Amino acid sequence: MPVLFFDIGATLADAHVQPDGSLELRPRPRVENVLDAFGTEWRKGIISDPGPSVGAAERAEAALRRAFATRFPDDRLIHWGRKNSRTLFDTAAASAVAVGEEDGASVFVGEDAHERAFAREAGMRTAPHPVFTRAAVEDRPVLWARITLPDGTGLPELEAAANAAEVVPVHVASERLVLAMTTTRGAEALADAGFLPDLRGAVEDTTAFLVRDDRPTPSASALTGASADEVTAAARAATAFDFVAGQMEAAPGADGKPVPLGPAPGGVYVAVPAGVPVEDFHLPGARPGHTERLLPDPALLSRPGAAFAAGLSSLTGLRPPPGPESGEGSREGFEDGLPSAEALAAVRAAVTPEVLREHTARFSGREPLVEGDPLTVRSRHAATHDNTLVVRVLANRLQNLGLTVRLHPFTWRDHHLFNVEAEHTVAGSDATVLVTAHMDSTATSEDFVDVHGLPRPYDPSRDPAPGADDDGSGTAAVLAAAACLRDLVAGGREPARSIRFVLFNAEEQGLVGSKFYARAAAAAGDPIAGVLQMDMIAGHQPGTRPVVEVHTGSAVPGPVVEASDALGSRVEQALLALAAEDPGGLGPKTQQLTGDADPAVGRSDHASFHERGYAAVAVSEDLFATPGGAEGTGTRKYHTTGDTVTDVDHDPDFATTVARAVTATALTLAGI
């Protein structure tokens, strides 16, 4: 019988680098059941890249044994190394023959489409998720499918049916539509349970994306029996797909054809072959976050964060933080959401324009990355070496603040990337408050030319991407918020809830880093009280009134909607409280954008938490045009080389206003 080889990171388990440098692996949903279903008579192996650091393979081996005990007993079938060619897969296939397993092609199970393509070159059969391992053994295809939920059924019923079949969801469009991976057997099981699966193309070596189209709705011929909304959605999906297909034809090295997967919220679902840079395809007039990478995740249907969101929206399900003089009871101001005088004083002292500008200057390349060292950052793009340096410096700075720092590794196009997490843990905490931003940058909107003066695409390997506003400003604010908490704790003030500062990587590649992070948090049942994301908070055009956008809109129905609105209202209350202490200034205008009217639905890292039911908001400058067409008053250098701390639109004072409000909100929610 064939040997079953598995990738580890994001396929078998979520990986966490602990403060002592050791690696922890937490098995992903349904994985252990799959492994056990094949029993001990089936030989199982590993093909995984532990990273380039010294001792990485040994740490990965130890973590594998701790997490999966005796499930991978044969060391001859454990293979560590780079997977950027077919070489390691050839080696693994040869090892299967060496141990006497020659009956049928070996199988590689891995989430990364690029790696599956190399495995196929080496003669292996492949599966995009462990649930489909048996399908790969039997050479049955895995297909993309749109699943319609008829009246009288809901996501809990679909979850029960999916978890008992060869079905894994990748996106929940609404209470009535889910995009998933499945086999024909899985589709039959869904149909028997009363659902309506619409099978599309084969998954094979493709990845699914949601591409949003912000252009005016195109005209469309009437569809028989379709509503006006369905006609509009179909027309938008068709034009968006045509754009992606056209870009692929022009993109160098983009082999294969995209597969249309039908209308999506505001755009189209599309499956693209491995290696296609679809996140770099910018539709005319596209707003930020127009492309979202979709990951397979059984927890999308259960939304484990919804229980915590329900508590936040009612302010009863989460334990009120104790007052400073009592182990019980609510601190004054908690129930009404107003920051305490102590919290306001702390944020004013720690979160200042000088602090934010210094951090932003270092991470955008204006100043040396580390004081006393001449090295400056050219770009924080996920494909650059500077990105790795920034991760290291961020981790060190947060650790120096007395926080427990963990790195969350993941891969994107053969790049080893990390999300950085730093936590102040409170014993007995009922939930954790997250303060977040994204650390990476890009300059895809710049008009570059070659040596002949002809247009050429952005090249992250050589082109600068300072990203001072996007999202150096948010990164600086997270560091300042962490320092503020350090000062409070040093002064004897302990929060009632844990507070976690998280900096996501590869946001510009379709929210990749936060998707991996939120997916792992949901799988672990992480009790997250709320997520406060800062994405572009320093953009303010001179001569205009500053505007703070508080984005709470969610495409995910249920408790997350009300809870995110409640969290956004707390940010507004903090802004008002801060303005009240400065009566001489006009203060910023605040826009809380909710529901379908929120133009940032699904477009920043907070959306990765919405998907899993957690309350989350994204706070930004005036980035989006109003429904009436008026342009925002934020930066005009979005995704260009001009996004620097010296840009006329870069305003550290405005960034300070936003960062103070978010920090005060986090402290309030944590009980200070």
Phi, psi and omega per residue, in radians:
M1 nan 2.739 -3.099
P2 -1.232 2.695 3.012
V3 -1.471 2.425 3.133
L4 -1.739 1.947 3.119
F5 -1.774 2.419 -3.116
F6 -2.191 2.466 2.861
D7 -1.305 2.744 -3.141
I8 -1.715 -1.193 -3.002
G9 -1.015 2.150 3.109
A10 1.236 -0.186 3.085
T11 -1.779 -1.058 3.062
L12 -1.489 -0.631 -2.971
A13 -2.676 2.783 2.954
D14 -1.611 2.323 -3.041
A15 -1.787 2.486 3.117
H16 -2.420 2.163 3.046
V17 -1.545 2.045 -3.057
Q18 -1.364 2.901 -3.124
P19 -0.996 -0.510 3.133
D20 -1.496 0.083 3.114
G21 1.599 -0.144 3.120
S22 -1.300 2.813 -3.111
L23 -1.876 2.315 3.040
E24 -1.990 2.332 3.092
L25 -2.003 2.238 3.102
R26 -1.996 1.977 -3.087
P27 -0.941 2.434 -3.135
R28 -1.412 2.803 -3.126
P29 -0.963 2.421 3.074
R30 1.299 -0.145 -3.059
V31 -1.156 -0.864 -3.083
E32 -1.107 -0.624 3.091
N33 -1.100 -0.696 3.122
V34 -1.126 -0.835 -3.121
L35 -1.055 -0.754 -3.112
D36 -1.226 -0.503 -3.120
A37 -1.133 -0.477 3.141
F38 -1.477 -0.238 3.046
G39 1.209 3.115 -3.087
T40 -1.374 -0.276 -3.124
E41 -1.271 -0.346 3.081
W42 -1.556 2.252 3.089
R43 -1.380 2.376 -3.102
K44 -2.209 2.439 -3.133
G45 -2.338 3.129 -3.100
I46 -2.227 2.374 2.936
I47 -2.235 1.822 -3.005
S48 -2.587 2.614 3.120
D49 -1.834 1.892 -3.090
P50 -1.398 -0.106 -3.110
G51 1.824 2.940 -3.006
P52 -1.529 -0.109 -3.034
S53 -1.221 2.690 -3.139
V54 -1.094 2.275 3.113
G55 1.401 0.140 -3.083
A56 -1.100 -0.726 -3.124
A57 -1.127 -0.708 3.133
E58 -1.136 -0.706 3.112
R59 -1.158 -0.694 3.119
A60 -1.152 -0.699 3.115
E61 -1.067 -0.777 -3.139
A62 -1.133 -0.730 3.132
A63 -1.141 -0.657 3.112
L64 -1.072 -0.762 -3.129
R65 -1.154 -0.671 3.138
R66 -1.174 -0.702 -3.027
A67 -1.414 -0.602 -3.005
F68 -2.116 0.192 3.004
A69 0.833 -2.037 -3.018
T70 -1.726 0.287 -3.044
R71 -1.304 -0.318 3.125
F72 -2.234 1.271 -2.969
P73 -1.402 -0.357 -3.003
D74 -1.649 1.865 -3.111
D75 -1.092 -0.404 -3.137
R76 -1.194 -0.293 -3.115
L77 -1.839 0.210 3.094
I78 -1.782 2.068 -3.044
H79 -2.225 2.124 3.118
W80 -1.940 2.449 3.074
G81 2.718 3.129 3.130
R82 -1.177 2.554 3.124
K83 -2.127 0.690 -3.137
N84 -1.674 0.225 3.038
S85 -2.767 -3.092 -3.130
R86 -1.439 -0.069 -2.985
T87 -0.974 -0.915 -3.095
L88 -1.144 -0.569 3.123
F89 -1.237 -0.640 3.046
D90 -1.081 -0.737 3.128
T91 -1.083 -0.754 3.138
A92 -1.133 -0.739 3.131
A93 -1.082 -0.673 3.110
A94 -1.160 -0.616 3.139
S95 -1.169 -0.548 3.092
A96 -1.117 -0.689 3.101
V97 -1.196 -0.679 -3.081
A98 -1.117 -0.529 3.133
V99 -1.564 0.092 3.027
G100 1.621 0.208 3.131
E101 -1.788 1.664 -3.084
E102 -2.060 0.064 -3.056
D103 -1.526 1.589 3.139
G104 1.675 2.737 -3.128
A105 -1.196 2.508 3.050
S106 -1.108 2.795 -3.104
V107 -2.076 2.367 3.011
F108 -2.026 2.209 3.115
V109 -1.944 2.010 -3.106
G110 -2.733 2.508 -3.097
E111 -1.291 -0.509 -3.038
D112 -1.346 2.102 -3.085
A113 -1.132 -0.617 3.136
H114 -1.097 -0.745 3.138
E115 -1.176 -0.658 3.095
R116 -1.091 -0.621 3.125
A117 -1.120 -0.727 3.098
F118 -1.147 -0.681 3.123
A119 -1.093 -0.702 3.105
R120 -1.107 -0.672 3.095
E121 -1.060 -0.567 -3.135
A122 -1.459 0.120 3.078
G123 1.540 0.184 3.140
M124 -1.552 2.665 2.889
R125 -1.505 2.695 -3.035
T126 -2.327 2.749 3.046
A127 -2.422 2.456 -3.087
P128 -1.470 -0.098 -3.129
H129 -2.777 2.573 -3.132
P130 -0.953 -0.519 3.123
V131 -0.989 -0.461 -3.063
F132 -1.758 0.323 -3.126
T133 -1.063 -0.821 -3.122
R134 -1.133 -0.616 3.099
A135 -1.077 -0.685 3.109
A136 -1.165 -0.719 3.105
V137 -1.010 -0.717 -3.091
E138 -1.583 0.124 3.097
D139 1.016 0.721 3.053
R140 -1.771 2.400 -3.070
P141 -1.302 2.650 2.970
V142 -1.774 2.353 -3.005
L143 -2.118 2.640 2.932
W144 -1.346 2.494 -3.108
A145 -2.546 2.467 2.963
R146 -1.724 2.152 -3.081
I147 -1.906 2.080 3.087
T148 -1.673 2.335 3.109
L149 -1.741 1.971 3.140
P150 -1.179 2.868 3.039
D151 -0.971 2.478 -3.140
G152 1.603 -0.113 3.067
T153 -2.111 2.781 -3.134
G154 -2.510 -3.111 -3.114
L155 -1.080 -0.640 3.087
P156 -1.047 -0.706 3.110
E157 -1.174 -0.680 3.103
L158 -1.148 -0.694 3.121
E159 -1.044 -0.777 3.139
A160 -1.067 -0.739 3.135
A161 -1.206 -0.737 -3.105
A162 -1.149 -0.733 -3.091
N163 -1.215 -0.239 3.089
A164 -1.755 0.119 -3.039
A165 -2.443 3.129 3.096
E166 -1.464 1.268 -3.095
V167 -2.502 2.312 3.053
V168 -2.402 2.082 3.126
P169 -1.260 2.656 3.046
V170 -2.149 -0.328 3.102
H171 -2.848 2.393 3.060
V172 -1.803 1.860 -3.117
A173 -1.325 -0.629 -3.117
S174 -2.910 -3.110 3.076
E175 -1.193 -0.144 -3.090
R176 -2.075 -0.057 -3.087
L177 -2.526 2.255 3.120
V178 -2.315 2.351 3.008
L179 -1.645 2.378 -3.029
A180 -2.591 2.915 2.876
M181 -1.730 2.496 3.101
T182 -2.787 2.950 2.952
T183 -1.887 3.037 3.083
T184 -1.105 -0.586 3.062
R185 -1.127 -0.725 3.096
G186 -1.108 -0.712 3.122
A187 -1.106 -0.691 3.105
E188 -1.115 -0.690 3.113
A189 -1.132 -0.681 3.099
L190 -1.144 -0.758 3.131
A191 -1.088 -0.701 3.109
D192 -1.105 -0.495 3.138
A193 -1.515 0.018 3.064
G194 1.741 0.123 3.137
F195 -1.698 2.924 -3.037
L196 -2.096 1.547 3.124
P197 -1.416 2.304 3.097
D198 -1.983 1.808 -3.044
L199 -1.342 2.368 3.115
R200 -1.998 -2.546 -3.062
G201 -1.302 2.966 3.118
A202 -1.245 2.509 3.104
V203 -1.222 -0.962 -3.134
E204 0.690 -1.995 -3.058
D205 -1.891 0.756 -3.139
T206 -2.050 2.843 3.056
T207 -2.216 2.490 -3.125
A208 -1.636 2.466 3.072
F209 -2.313 2.679 2.901
L210 -1.827 2.066 3.132
V211 -1.920 2.016 -3.121
R212 -1.564 2.494 -3.121
D213 -2.031 1.990 -3.075
D214 -1.647 0.052 -3.129
R215 -1.290 2.819 3.087
P216 -0.952 2.571 -3.101
T217 -1.062 2.177 3.136
P218 -1.271 2.783 3.061
S219 -1.250 2.666 -3.110
A220 -2.554 2.531 3.039
S221 -1.242 2.614 -3.125
A222 -1.105 2.392 3.056
L223 -1.716 2.293 -3.091
T224 -0.991 2.140 3.087
G225 1.320 0.084 -3.087
A226 -1.665 2.603 3.069
S227 -1.366 2.947 3.107
A228 -1.055 -0.690 3.127
D229 -1.130 -0.668 3.130
E230 -1.183 -0.661 3.093
V231 -1.114 -0.778 3.131
T232 -1.078 -0.801 -3.129
A233 -1.093 -0.735 -3.130
A234 -1.146 -0.710 3.140
A235 -1.162 -0.751 3.119
R236 -1.100 -0.748 3.141
A237 -1.073 -0.722 -3.115
A238 -1.124 -0.771 -3.117
T239 -1.214 -0.662 3.111
A240 -1.139 -0.731 3.130
F241 -1.144 -0.719 3.115
D242 -1.036 -0.652 3.124
F243 -1.135 -0.842 -3.133
V244 -1.056 -0.776 3.139
A245 -1.068 -0.707 3.119
G246 -1.144 -0.692 3.108
Q247 -1.146 -0.640 3.131
M248 -1.141 -0.626 3.120
E249 -1.123 -0.542 -3.111
A250 -1.574 -0.290 -3.067
A251 -1.359 2.276 3.110
P252 -1.179 2.350 3.069
G253 1.352 0.101 -3.135
A254 -1.544 1.386 -3.127
D255 -1.326 2.650 3.097
G256 1.556 3.042 -3.101
K257 -2.071 2.540 3.043
P258 -1.253 2.730 3.131
V259 -2.045 2.100 3.105
P260 -1.270 2.302 3.140
L261 -1.952 0.258 3.035
G262 1.663 3.020 -3.109
P263 -1.021 2.524 3.088
A264 -2.266 2.978 3.121
P265 -0.983 1.826 3.109
G266 1.340 0.166 -3.098
G267 -3.001 -2.257 -3.048
V268 -2.508 2.516 2.896
Y269 -1.491 2.356 3.139
V270 -2.490 2.399 3.041
A271 -1.784 2.178 -3.092
V272 -2.070 2.577 3.141
P273 -1.094 2.766 -3.126
A274 -0.961 2.398 3.042
G275 1.542 -0.115 -3.137
V276 -1.331 2.176 -3.081
P277 -1.413 1.063 -3.003
V278 -1.098 -0.494 3.129
E279 -1.194 -0.238 3.093
D280 -1.592 -0.033 3.137
F281 -1.529 1.870 -3.060
H282 -1.785 1.928 3.070
L283 -1.108 2.562 3.105
P284 -0.959 2.258 3.130
G285 1.329 0.200 -3.095
A286 -1.114 2.391 3.057
R287 -1.498 2.906 3.109
P288 -0.958 2.553 3.063
G289 1.239 0.562 -3.052
H290 -1.332 -0.223 -3.123
T291 -2.156 2.307 -3.090
E292 -2.270 2.156 3.077
R293 -1.371 2.442 -3.089
L294 -1.898 2.299 -3.106
L295 -1.980 2.465 3.060
P296 -1.173 2.334 -3.070
D297 -2.838 1.902 3.091
P298 -1.023 -0.475 -3.093
A299 -1.251 -0.156 3.110
L300 -1.067 -0.528 -3.101
L301 -1.493 -0.507 -3.114
S302 -1.506 -0.443 3.134
R303 0.821 1.167 -3.072
P304 -1.079 -0.372 3.125
G305 -1.288 -0.191 -3.061
A306 -1.098 -0.568 -3.138
A307 -1.115 -0.674 3.124
F308 -1.317 -0.598 3.093
A309 -1.129 -0.695 3.126
A310 -1.069 -0.672 3.110
G311 -1.161 -0.702 -3.126
L312 -1.181 -0.707 -3.084
S313 -1.153 -0.535 -3.134
S314 -1.673 -0.237 -3.064
L315 1.046 0.416 3.105
T316 -2.140 -0.556 -3.076
G317 -1.241 -0.501 3.068
L318 -1.658 2.355 -3.087
R319 -1.067 2.223 3.065
P320 -1.055 2.388 -3.137
P321 -1.096 2.514 3.134
P322 -1.213 2.672 3.081
G323 -1.325 2.911 -3.062
P324 -1.155 -0.357 -3.089
E325 -1.946 0.058 -3.072
S326 -2.512 2.526 3.092
G327 -1.364 -0.184 3.128
E328 -2.136 -3.012 3.008
G329 1.303 2.775 -3.108
S330 -1.576 2.490 2.994
R331 -1.259 2.459 3.142
E332 -1.006 2.298 -3.142
G333 1.732 -0.321 -3.094
F334 -1.161 -0.832 -3.056
E335 -1.122 -0.590 -3.132
D336 -1.571 -0.034 3.066
G337 1.412 0.048 -3.098
L338 -1.403 2.372 3.077
P339 -1.146 2.598 3.077
S340 -1.308 2.787 3.081
A341 -1.041 -0.609 3.127
E342 -1.119 -0.752 3.138
A343 -1.153 -0.746 -3.139
L344 -1.090 -0.722 3.134
A345 -1.129 -0.693 -3.117
A346 -1.150 -0.755 -3.111
V347 -1.222 -0.592 3.099
R348 -1.133 -0.594 -3.124
A349 -1.355 -0.641 -3.006
A350 -1.674 -0.535 -3.074
V351 -1.825 1.718 -3.055
T352 -2.229 2.804 3.096
P353 -1.030 -0.630 -3.122
E354 -1.140 -0.759 3.132
V355 -1.126 -0.803 -3.107
L356 -1.147 -0.709 -3.132
R357 -1.145 -0.696 -3.139
E358 -1.105 -0.845 3.107
H359 -1.026 -0.837 -3.087
T360 -1.103 -0.708 3.133
A361 -1.074 -0.669 -3.119
R362 -1.253 -0.693 -3.070
F363 -1.500 -0.126 3.085
S364 -1.891 0.026 3.035
G365 1.624 0.027 3.117
R366 -1.278 -0.626 3.108
E367 -2.137 2.820 3.088
P368 -0.966 2.519 -3.105
L369 -1.059 -0.672 3.104
V370 -2.199 2.302 -3.126
E371 -1.028 2.313 -3.133
G372 1.571 -0.085 3.122
D373 -2.076 2.285 -3.056
P374 -1.255 -0.186 -3.053
L375 -1.103 2.258 3.042
T376 -2.071 2.680 -3.128
V377 -1.499 2.299 3.084
R378 -1.634 -0.617 -3.102
S379 -2.818 2.537 3.027
R380 -1.825 0.278 3.125
H381 -0.954 2.523 -3.050
A382 -1.051 -0.368 -3.097
A383 -1.594 0.050 -3.042
T384 -1.825 2.729 3.067
H385 -1.176 -0.553 3.124
D386 -1.038 -0.535 3.107
N387 -1.032 -0.734 3.123
T388 -1.123 -0.699 3.114
L389 -1.122 -0.708 3.138
V390 -1.106 -0.739 3.090
V391 -0.980 -0.797 -3.099
R392 -1.111 -0.765 -3.119
V393 -1.177 -0.735 3.113
L394 -1.059 -0.784 3.141
A395 -1.065 -0.744 -3.138
N396 -1.131 -0.751 -3.125
R397 -1.114 -0.735 -3.134
L398 -1.226 -0.616 3.086
Q399 -1.161 -0.644 3.120
N400 -1.173 -0.268 3.067
L401 -1.513 0.082 3.103
G402 1.501 0.236 -3.127
L403 -1.606 2.720 3.061
T404 -1.496 2.009 -3.014
V405 -1.813 2.292 3.036
R406 -2.234 2.517 3.040
L407 -1.837 2.416 3.136
H408 -1.977 1.743 -3.069
P409 -1.360 2.571 2.979
F410 -2.719 2.910 3.132
T411 -2.038 2.585 3.043
W412 -2.484 1.999 3.141
R413 0.867 0.859 3.097
D414 1.200 0.207 3.048
H415 -1.717 2.291 3.089
H416 -1.498 1.963 -3.066
L417 -2.086 2.865 -3.134
F418 -2.428 2.417 2.770
N419 -1.523 2.526 -3.140
V420 -1.894 2.186 -3.141
E421 -2.131 2.309 3.098
A422 -2.333 2.191 -2.992
E423 -2.210 2.431 2.871
H424 -1.777 1.889 -3.027
T425 -1.604 2.326 3.128
V426 -1.945 2.146 3.114
A427 -1.077 2.317 3.128
G428 1.388 0.116 3.132
S429 -1.080 2.384 3.128
D430 -1.504 -0.234 -3.126
A431 -2.920 2.980 -3.103
T432 -2.150 2.406 3.080
V433 -1.704 2.269 -3.128
L434 -1.875 2.287 3.005
V435 -2.011 2.105 -2.898
T436 -2.417 2.856 3.007
A437 -2.820 3.086 3.038
H438 -1.989 2.472 -2.998
M439 -1.605 -0.316 -3.006
D440 -1.506 2.963 -3.115
S441 -2.491 2.971 3.067
T442 -2.755 2.899 3.094
A443 -2.391 0.728 -3.037
T444 -1.227 -0.256 -3.132
S445 -1.595 -0.044 3.135
E446 -1.291 2.575 3.056
D447 -1.636 1.749 -3.137
F448 -1.666 2.671 3.093
V449 -2.300 2.661 3.122
D450 -1.533 -3.007 -3.074
V451 -1.138 -0.311 3.125
H452 -1.677 0.081 -3.140
G453 1.409 0.213 -3.133
L454 -1.638 2.610 3.139
P455 -1.065 2.470 3.062
R456 -2.460 2.729 -3.139
P457 -1.299 2.790 3.052
Y458 -1.055 2.357 -3.141
D459 -2.121 1.805 -3.074
P460 -1.093 -0.354 -3.118
S461 -1.273 -0.348 -3.109
R462 -2.330 -0.285 -3.074
D463 -1.630 2.441 3.126
P464 -1.247 2.642 3.050
A465 -2.569 1.370 -3.022
P466 -1.102 -0.667 3.058
G467 0.951 0.751 -3.115
A468 -1.101 -0.735 3.098
D469 -1.501 -0.747 -3.067
D470 -1.931 1.695 -0.132
D471 -2.167 0.800 3.044
G472 -1.042 -0.579 3.137
S473 -1.149 -0.736 3.112
G474 -1.202 -0.676 3.094
T475 -1.065 -0.783 3.106
A476 -1.064 -0.681 -3.122
A477 -1.164 -0.655 3.097
V478 -1.111 -0.747 3.105
L479 -1.086 -0.739 3.137
A480 -1.147 -0.685 3.111
A481 -1.113 -0.689 3.109
A482 -1.123 -0.713 3.102
A483 -1.141 -0.623 3.098
C484 -1.077 -0.787 3.105
L485 -1.099 -0.713 3.121
R486 -1.007 -0.738 -3.132
D487 -1.136 -0.722 3.131
L488 -1.119 -0.779 -3.135
V489 -1.138 -0.705 3.112
A490 -1.098 -0.491 3.109
G491 -1.494 0.092 3.070
G492 1.690 0.124 -3.111
R493 -1.742 2.010 -3.129
E494 -1.846 2.212 3.091
P495 -1.200 2.818 3.106
A496 -1.518 -0.385 3.116
R497 -2.084 2.671 3.041
S498 -1.161 2.571 3.082
I499 -2.178 2.316 -3.075
R500 -2.183 2.305 3.100
F501 -1.882 2.129 -3.030
V502 -2.235 2.290 3.071
L503 -2.031 2.018 -3.051
F504 -1.543 2.579 3.083
N505 -1.861 2.813 3.040
A506 0.975 0.596 3.019
E507 -1.110 -0.634 -3.088
E508 -1.243 -0.142 3.124
Q509 -1.759 0.453 3.106
G510 1.733 0.572 3.113
L511 1.156 0.535 -2.978
V512 -1.072 -0.885 -3.068
G513 -1.067 -0.805 -3.131
S514 -1.216 -0.507 3.074
K515 -1.097 -0.825 3.120
F516 -1.097 -0.736 -3.087
Y517 -1.155 -0.875 -3.097
A518 -1.151 -0.633 3.112
R519 -1.092 -0.745 3.119
A520 -1.174 -0.695 3.132
A521 -1.091 -0.743 -3.139
A522 -1.155 -0.706 3.137
A523 -1.093 -0.578 -3.126
A524 -1.517 -0.033 -3.090
G525 1.162 0.599 -3.082
D526 -1.056 2.146 -3.123
P527 -1.406 1.506 -3.100
I528 -1.695 2.068 -3.125
A529 -1.268 -0.630 -3.131
G530 -3.111 2.665 -3.130
V531 -2.050 2.180 3.118
L532 -1.971 1.755 -3.079
Q533 -1.701 2.300 3.051
M534 -1.960 2.028 -3.084
D535 -2.325 1.761 -3.125
M536 1.239 1.549 -3.069
I537 -2.150 0.131 -3.087
A538 -1.959 -0.022 -3.081
G539 -1.429 2.073 3.124
H540 -2.668 1.994 -3.116
Q541 -1.287 2.262 -3.131
P542 -0.971 2.480 3.106
G543 1.527 -0.030 3.108
T544 -1.986 2.691 3.073
R545 -1.271 2.290 3.125
P546 -1.111 2.438 -3.128
V547 -2.226 2.256 3.064
V548 -1.809 2.168 3.071
E549 -1.711 2.209 3.072
V550 -1.953 1.825 -3.032
H551 -1.627 1.996 3.138
T552 -2.080 -0.097 -3.085
G553 -1.090 2.427 -3.137
S554 -2.342 2.401 3.040
A555 -1.382 -0.140 -3.119
V556 -1.666 2.059 3.128
P557 -1.331 3.030 3.108
G558 1.848 -2.839 -3.073
P559 -1.008 -0.460 -3.098
V560 -1.054 -0.535 -3.104
V561 -1.162 -0.968 -3.113
E562 -1.139 -0.677 -3.116
A563 -1.171 -0.714 3.122
S564 -1.170 -0.657 3.057
D565 -1.084 -0.713 3.120
A566 -1.126 -0.685 3.111
L567 -1.157 -0.722 3.086
G568 -1.093 -0.651 3.106
S569 -1.119 -0.586 3.089
R570 -1.147 -0.655 3.085
V571 -1.123 -0.752 3.094
E572 -1.056 -0.739 3.125
Q573 -1.096 -0.660 3.099
A574 -1.156 -0.703 3.086
L575 -1.066 -0.741 3.126
L576 -1.148 -0.705 -3.141
A577 -1.130 -0.692 3.105
L578 -1.181 -0.699 3.128
A579 -1.152 -0.585 -3.130
A580 -1.121 -0.451 3.122
E581 -1.478 -0.026 3.136
D582 -2.305 1.166 -3.031
P583 -1.126 -0.273 -3.114
G584 -1.375 -0.309 -3.095
G585 -1.735 2.693 3.109
L586 -1.215 -0.603 3.128
G587 1.368 2.822 -3.118
P588 -1.363 2.705 2.956
K589 -1.493 2.449 -3.119
T590 -1.970 2.316 3.066
Q591 -2.093 1.957 2.999
Q592 -1.622 2.040 -3.051
L593 -1.841 2.110 -3.014
T594 -2.222 2.907 3.020
G595 0.948 -2.592 -3.113
D596 -1.171 -0.336 -3.125
A597 -1.348 -0.168 -3.128
D598 -1.409 2.004 -3.112
P599 -1.289 -0.141 -3.108
A600 -1.750 0.225 3.112
V601 -0.991 2.133 3.101
G602 1.302 0.183 -2.947
R603 -1.953 0.059 3.019
S604 -2.487 3.128 -2.978
D605 -1.123 -0.340 3.087
H606 -1.088 -0.481 -3.103
A607 -1.142 -0.500 3.114
S608 -1.127 -0.488 3.094
F609 -1.478 -0.631 3.028
H610 -0.956 -0.744 -3.115
E611 -0.930 -0.566 -3.069
R612 -1.841 0.263 2.982
G613 1.593 0.018 -3.111
Y614 -1.429 2.555 3.022
A615 -1.225 2.308 -3.102
A616 -2.747 2.583 3.050
V617 -2.353 2.706 2.978
A618 -2.047 2.208 -3.131
V619 -1.916 2.281 -3.041
S620 -2.585 3.038 2.965
E621 -1.226 -3.104 3.123
D622 -1.356 1.462 -2.935
L623 -1.645 -0.574 -2.996
F624 -1.830 2.555 3.046
A625 -1.149 2.610 3.110
T626 -1.284 2.823 3.095
P627 -0.957 -0.484 3.130
G628 -1.377 -0.139 3.076
G629 1.841 -0.106 3.128
A630 -1.182 2.337 -3.114
E631 -1.266 2.649 3.087
G632 -1.217 2.871 -3.107
T633 -1.842 0.300 3.084
G634 -1.420 -2.851 -3.056
T635 -1.030 2.539 3.022
R636 -1.750 0.094 -3.094
K637 -1.942 0.497 -3.114
Y638 -0.988 2.185 3.080
H639 1.008 0.675 3.068
T640 -2.265 2.973 3.104
T641 -1.250 -0.183 3.132
G642 -1.474 -0.008 3.134
D643 -1.392 1.399 -3.068
T644 -2.192 2.949 3.114
V645 -1.250 -0.258 3.111
T646 -1.660 -0.034 3.101
D647 -1.097 2.496 -3.099
V648 -1.081 -0.434 -3.130
D649 -1.539 -0.063 -3.120
H650 -1.548 2.024 -2.993
D651 -2.172 1.690 3.127
P652 -1.072 -0.511 3.113
D653 -1.143 -0.753 3.101
F654 -1.134 -0.750 3.105
A655 -1.029 -0.635 3.130
T656 -1.126 -0.714 3.106
T657 -1.014 -0.806 -3.124
V658 -1.185 -0.824 -3.093
A659 -1.095 -0.662 3.109
R660 -1.127 -0.735 -3.122
A661 -1.131 -0.755 -3.141
V662 -1.166 -0.752 3.128
T663 -1.094 -0.771 3.120
A664 -1.088 -0.664 3.101
T665 -1.115 -0.767 3.126
A666 -1.085 -0.751 3.137
L667 -1.136 -0.678 3.117
T668 -1.115 -0.812 -3.135
L669 -1.140 -0.472 3.128
A670 -1.535 -0.075 3.028
G671 1.699 0.361 3.078
I672 -1.840 nan nan
